[in-house]
Amino acid sequence: MPEPIIVDTSSLIALEKINLLQILCKIYKEVVIPESVIKEFGNLSLPGLSIRKVESNLLKLLIADLNLGKGEADVIALASQTGLKVIIDDSKARKVAENMGLKVLVNGRGQVAWQSVRPGTPPTKNREVELKLVNL
């Protein structure tokens, strides 16, 4: 089973919309969520869920200077502190995370479900229908 993963709000929402939220628990030994993401998402109950408070000097830069949302900023700061991989679909936040050398597992909302079901495997054309379900 792969190591823990940090997930942002919009990725959780995309998975919830297609009833695949529970798949995270089957793939990753721990699903790490910053407190701010829980506040944005709402009540969340998953096996292996770990809610973390994020305190980092990096947050000011990410929020004030780079204009990222609190949830995305917390995901990036937490990944920077822990070295864990992230699932994040906001394109700006994803670029910031990648430029910081963080491991980002998905390339946007259209791949959130696919990468959660089959980590590291690119979607194929015959999976187009499944991807359209999350490309809202």
PyRosetta script that sets phi, psi and omega in degrees:
from pyrosetta import init, pose_from_sequence

init()
pose = pose_from_sequence("MPEPIIVDTSSLIALEKINLLQILCKIYKEVVIPESVIKEFGNLSLPGLSIRKVESNLLKLLIADLNLGKGEADVIALASQTGLKVIIDDSKARKVAENMGLKVLVNGRGQVAWQSVRPGTPPTKNREVELKLVNL")
pose.set_psi(1, 129.6)
pose.set_omega(1, -179.7)
pose.set_phi(2, -60.1)
pose.set_psi(2, 162.1)
pose.set_omega(2, 179.9)
pose.set_phi(3, -61.6)
pose.set_psi(3, 175.9)
pose.set_omega(3, 178.0)
pose.set_phi(4, -60.6)
pose.set_psi(4, 160.7)
pose.set_omega(4, -179.6)
pose.set_phi(5, -134.9)
pose.set_psi(5, 144.9)
pose.set_omega(5, 174.7)
pose.set_phi(6, -104.0)
pose.set_psi(6, 133.0)
pose.set_omega(6, -174.6)
pose.set_phi(7, -124.7)
pose.set_psi(7, 140.2)
pose.set_omega(7, 178.3)
pose.set_phi(8, -92.0)
pose.set_psi(8, 171.0)
pose.set_omega(8, -173.7)
pose.set_phi(9, -61.8)
pose.set_psi(9, -50.8)
pose.set_omega(9, -174.5)
pose.set_phi(10, -65.6)
pose.set_psi(10, -29.6)
pose.set_omega(10, 175.5)
pose.set_phi(11, -68.9)
pose.set_psi(11, -40.5)
pose.set_omega(11, 176.0)
pose.set_phi(12, -61.8)
pose.set_psi(12, -42.6)
pose.set_omega(12, 179.9)
pose.set_phi(13, -63.6)
pose.set_psi(13, -44.4)
pose.set_omega(13, 179.6)
pose.set_phi(14, -60.3)
pose.set_psi(14, -43.2)
pose.set_omega(14, 179.3)
pose.set_phi(15, -68.7)
pose.set_psi(15, -37.9)
pose.set_omega(15, 179.6)
pose.set_phi(16, -64.5)
pose.set_psi(16, -38.5)
pose.set_omega(16, -178.1)
pose.set_phi(17, -60.8)
pose.set_psi(17, -27.7)
pose.set_omega(17, -179.8)
pose.set_phi(18, -111.9)
pose.set_psi(18, 20.4)
pose.set_omega(18, 176.4)
pose.set_phi(19, 57.1)
pose.set_psi(19, 39.4)
pose.set_omega(19, 177.7)
pose.set_phi(20, -118.1)
pose.set_psi(20, 13.4)
pose.set_omega(20, -178.7)
pose.set_phi(21, -60.1)
pose.set_psi(21, -39.6)
pose.set_omega(21, -178.3)
pose.set_phi(22, -66.1)
pose.set_psi(22, -19.4)
pose.set_omega(22, -177.8)
pose.set_phi(23, -63.4)
pose.set_psi(23, -28.3)
pose.set_omega(23, 178.8)
pose.set_phi(24, -57.7)
pose.set_psi(24, -38.6)
pose.set_omega(24, -177.7)
pose.set_phi(25, -71.4)
pose.set_psi(25, -23.9)
pose.set_omega(25, -180.0)
pose.set_phi(26, -84.6)
pose.set_psi(26, -21.8)
pose.set_omega(26, -177.2)
pose.set_phi(27, -98.4)
pose.set_psi(27, -39.8)
pose.set_omega(27, -175.9)
pose.set_phi(28, -111.3)
pose.set_psi(28, 140.0)
pose.set_omega(28, -177.2)
pose.set_phi(29, -69.3)
pose.set_psi(29, -22.9)
pose.set_omega(29, 178.3)
pose.set_phi(30, -149.1)
pose.set_psi(30, 134.8)
pose.set_omega(30, 176.1)
pose.set_phi(31, -107.2)
pose.set_psi(31, 111.0)
pose.set_omega(31, -175.1)
pose.set_phi(32, -97.7)
pose.set_psi(32, 126.6)
pose.set_omega(32, -177.5)
pose.set_phi(33, -129.1)
pose.set_psi(33, 124.6)
pose.set_omega(33, 173.4)
pose.set_phi(34, -64.5)
pose.set_psi(34, 151.9)
pose.set_omega(34, 178.7)
pose.set_phi(35, -53.7)
pose.set_psi(35, -39.5)
pose.set_omega(35, -178.3)
pose.set_phi(36, -64.1)
pose.set_psi(36, -33.1)
pose.set_omega(36, 178.3)
pose.set_phi(37, -68.7)
pose.set_psi(37, -40.0)
pose.set_omega(37, 176.4)
pose.set_phi(38, -61.8)
pose.set_psi(38, -40.7)
pose.set_omega(38, 178.6)
pose.set_phi(39, -63.5)
pose.set_psi(39, -38.6)
pose.set_omega(39, 179.1)
pose.set_phi(40, -72.3)
pose.set_psi(40, -41.2)
pose.set_omega(40, -174.8)
pose.set_phi(41, -80.3)
pose.set_psi(41, -41.0)
pose.set_omega(41, -174.7)
pose.set_phi(42, 105.9)
pose.set_psi(42, -167.3)
pose.set_omega(42, -177.1)
pose.set_phi(43, -57.3)
pose.set_psi(43, 133.5)
pose.set_omega(43, -178.7)
pose.set_phi(44, -141.3)
pose.set_psi(44, 127.4)
pose.set_omega(44, 178.8)
pose.set_phi(45, -129.8)
pose.set_psi(45, 108.1)
pose.set_omega(45, 179.1)
pose.set_phi(46, -134.6)
pose.set_psi(46, 142.5)
pose.set_omega(46, 172.3)
pose.set_phi(47, -63.3)
pose.set_psi(47, 137.4)
pose.set_omega(47, 179.2)
pose.set_phi(48, 78.9)
pose.set_psi(48, 11.8)
pose.set_omega(48, 179.4)
pose.set_phi(49, -75.4)
pose.set_psi(49, 133.6)
pose.set_omega(49, 176.4)
pose.set_phi(50, -129.3)
pose.set_psi(50, 117.8)
pose.set_omega(50, 179.8)
pose.set_phi(51, -98.3)
pose.set_psi(51, 128.1)
pose.set_omega(51, -176.0)
pose.set_phi(52, -123.2)
pose.set_psi(52, 139.2)
pose.set_omega(52, 171.3)
pose.set_phi(53, -83.7)
pose.set_psi(53, 134.8)
pose.set_omega(53, -177.2)
pose.set_phi(54, -110.1)
pose.set_psi(54, 124.2)
pose.set_omega(54, 174.6)
pose.set_phi(55, -128.7)
pose.set_psi(55, 117.6)
pose.set_omega(55, -176.6)
pose.set_phi(56, -158.4)
pose.set_psi(56, 142.7)
pose.set_omega(56, 174.6)
pose.set_phi(57, -67.3)
pose.set_psi(57, -19.7)
pose.set_omega(57, 179.8)
pose.set_phi(58, -67.1)
pose.set_psi(58, -25.1)
pose.set_omega(58, -176.1)
pose.set_phi(59, -59.3)
pose.set_psi(59, -41.2)
pose.set_omega(59, -179.7)
pose.set_phi(60, -60.2)
pose.set_psi(60, -45.2)
pose.set_omega(60, 178.8)
pose.set_phi(61, -62.4)
pose.set_psi(61, -46.9)
pose.set_omega(61, -176.4)
pose.set_phi(62, -65.8)
pose.set_psi(62, -39.4)
pose.set_omega(62, -176.7)
pose.set_phi(63, -85.8)
pose.set_psi(63, -54.5)
pose.set_omega(63, -174.0)
pose.set_phi(64, -76.8)
pose.set_psi(64, -45.4)
pose.set_omega(64, -174.5)
pose.set_phi(65, -86.6)
pose.set_psi(65, -38.3)
pose.set_omega(65, -177.4)
pose.set_phi(66, -100.2)
pose.set_psi(66, -3.5)
pose.set_omega(66, 175.3)
pose.set_phi(67, 58.5)
pose.set_psi(67, 39.6)
pose.set_omega(67, 174.0)
pose.set_phi(68, -87.8)
pose.set_psi(68, 155.9)
pose.set_omega(68, 175.4)
pose.set_phi(69, -70.6)
pose.set_psi(69, 161.2)
pose.set_omega(69, -178.2)
pose.set_phi(70, -59.1)
pose.set_psi(70, -43.7)
pose.set_omega(70, -179.3)
pose.set_phi(71, -62.3)
pose.set_psi(71, -49.4)
pose.set_omega(71, 179.3)
pose.set_phi(72, -61.9)
pose.set_psi(72, -41.8)
pose.set_omega(72, 179.4)
pose.set_phi(73, -61.8)
pose.set_psi(73, -42.8)
pose.set_omega(73, 179.6)
pose.set_phi(74, -66.0)
pose.set_psi(74, -39.8)
pose.set_omega(74, 177.9)
pose.set_phi(75, -60.9)
pose.set_psi(75, -46.8)
pose.set_omega(75, -179.0)
pose.set_phi(76, -65.8)
pose.set_psi(76, -45.3)
pose.set_omega(76, 179.7)
pose.set_phi(77, -62.4)
pose.set_psi(77, -42.7)
pose.set_omega(77, 179.5)
pose.set_phi(78, -65.0)
pose.set_psi(78, -41.2)
pose.set_omega(78, 177.3)
pose.set_phi(79, -64.7)
pose.set_psi(79, -37.6)
pose.set_omega(79, 177.9)
pose.set_phi(80, -64.2)
pose.set_psi(80, -37.6)
pose.set_omega(80, 179.6)
pose.set_phi(81, -74.2)
pose.set_psi(81, -37.4)
pose.set_omega(81, -170.8)
pose.set_phi(82, -101.1)
pose.set_psi(82, -22.0)
pose.set_omega(82, -176.0)
pose.set_phi(83, 79.3)
pose.set_psi(83, 8.0)
pose.set_omega(83, 179.8)
pose.set_phi(84, -76.3)
pose.set_psi(84, 155.2)
pose.set_omega(84, 175.5)
pose.set_phi(85, -75.7)
pose.set_psi(85, 157.7)
pose.set_omega(85, -178.5)
pose.set_phi(86, -127.2)
pose.set_psi(86, 150.7)
pose.set_omega(86, 166.4)
pose.set_phi(87, -111.3)
pose.set_psi(87, 113.2)
pose.set_omega(87, -177.2)
pose.set_phi(88, -144.8)
pose.set_psi(88, 131.2)
pose.set_omega(88, -174.2)
pose.set_phi(89, -111.7)
pose.set_psi(89, -10.1)
pose.set_omega(89, 176.2)
pose.set_phi(90, -66.3)
pose.set_psi(90, 123.0)
pose.set_omega(90, -172.4)
pose.set_phi(91, -61.7)
pose.set_psi(91, -41.0)
pose.set_omega(91, 179.8)
pose.set_phi(92, -66.1)
pose.set_psi(92, -47.2)
pose.set_omega(92, 179.7)
pose.set_phi(93, -62.8)
pose.set_psi(93, -39.2)
pose.set_omega(93, 179.0)
pose.set_phi(94, -62.0)
pose.set_psi(94, -42.9)
pose.set_omega(94, 178.9)
pose.set_phi(95, -64.4)
pose.set_psi(95, -41.4)
pose.set_omega(95, 178.1)
pose.set_phi(96, -61.3)
pose.set_psi(96, -47.5)
pose.set_omega(96, -179.7)
pose.set_phi(97, -60.4)
pose.set_psi(97, -44.9)
pose.set_omega(97, 180.0)
pose.set_phi(98, -64.8)
pose.set_psi(98, -40.5)
pose.set_omega(98, 178.2)
pose.set_phi(99, -65.3)
pose.set_psi(99, -24.7)
pose.set_omega(99, 177.1)
pose.set_phi(100, -84.1)
pose.set_psi(100, -3.2)
pose.set_omega(100, 179.7)
pose.set_phi(101, 84.9)
pose.set_psi(101, 15.1)
pose.set_omega(101, 179.0)
pose.set_phi(102, -80.4)
pose.set_psi(102, 154.2)
pose.set_omega(102, 179.7)
pose.set_phi(103, -87.4)
pose.set_psi(103, 109.5)
pose.set_omega(103, 179.3)
pose.set_phi(104, -106.0)
pose.set_psi(104, 124.2)
pose.set_omega(104, -172.8)
pose.set_phi(105, -88.3)
pose.set_psi(105, -19.4)
pose.set_omega(105, -179.6)
pose.set_phi(106, -126.9)
pose.set_psi(106, 158.0)
pose.set_omega(106, -177.9)
pose.set_phi(107, -113.7)
pose.set_psi(107, 42.8)
pose.set_omega(107, 177.1)
pose.set_phi(108, 121.3)
pose.set_psi(108, 167.7)
pose.set_omega(108, -174.4)
pose.set_phi(109, -56.6)
pose.set_psi(109, -35.9)
pose.set_omega(109, -179.5)
pose.set_phi(110, -61.2)
pose.set_psi(110, -21.0)
pose.set_omega(110, -179.3)
pose.set_phi(111, -109.8)
pose.set_psi(111, 1.2)
pose.set_omega(111, -177.5)
pose.set_phi(112, -57.3)
pose.set_psi(112, -53.0)
pose.set_omega(112, -178.2)
pose.set_phi(113, -65.8)
pose.set_psi(113, -44.3)
pose.set_omega(113, -178.8)
pose.set_phi(114, -59.9)
pose.set_psi(114, -48.8)
pose.set_omega(114, -178.1)
pose.set_phi(115, -68.3)
pose.set_psi(115, -26.4)
pose.set_omega(115, 176.8)
pose.set_phi(116, -73.1)
pose.set_psi(116, -34.7)
pose.set_omega(116, 179.3)
pose.set_phi(117, -79.2)
pose.set_psi(117, -39.9)
pose.set_omega(117, -177.4)
pose.set_phi(118, -134.3)
pose.set_psi(118, 77.0)
pose.set_omega(118, -176.6)
pose.set_phi(119, -56.1)
pose.set_psi(119, 134.2)
pose.set_omega(119, 174.8)
pose.set_phi(120, 81.1)
pose.set_psi(120, -1.4)
pose.set_omega(120, -178.8)
pose.set_phi(121, -107.1)
pose.set_psi(121, 121.3)
pose.set_omega(121, 179.7)
pose.set_phi(122, -69.5)
pose.set_psi(122, 145.4)
pose.set_omega(122, 178.5)
pose.set_phi(123, -67.2)
pose.set_psi(123, 151.5)
pose.set_omega(123, 177.4)
pose.set_phi(124, -111.1)
pose.set_psi(124, 167.5)
pose.set_omega(124, -177.7)
pose.set_phi(125, -60.2)
pose.set_psi(125, -32.8)
pose.set_omega(125, -179.8)
pose.set_phi(126, -72.6)
pose.set_psi(126, -3.9)
pose.set_omega(126, 175.3)
pose.set_phi(127, -103.5)
pose.set_psi(127, 11.8)
pose.set_omega(127, -176.4)
pose.set_phi(128, -55.7)
pose.set_psi(128, -41.5)
pose.set_omega(128, -178.4)
pose.set_phi(129, -62.4)
pose.set_psi(129, -43.8)
pose.set_omega(129, 179.6)
pose.set_phi(130, -62.1)
pose.set_psi(130, -40.1)
pose.set_omega(130, -179.3)
pose.set_phi(131, -69.1)
pose.set_psi(131, -34.7)
pose.set_omega(131, 179.4)
pose.set_phi(132, -63.7)
pose.set_psi(132, -28.2)
pose.set_omega(132, 179.0)
pose.set_phi(133, -60.5)
pose.set_psi(133, -33.8)
pose.set_omega(133, -178.9)
pose.set_phi(134, -101.7)
pose.set_psi(134, -5.0)
pose.set_omega(134, 177.8)
pose.set_phi(135, -86.2)
pose.set_psi(135, 62.9)
pose.set_omega(135, -173.5)
pose.set_phi(136, -81.8)
pose.dump_pdb("model.pdb")
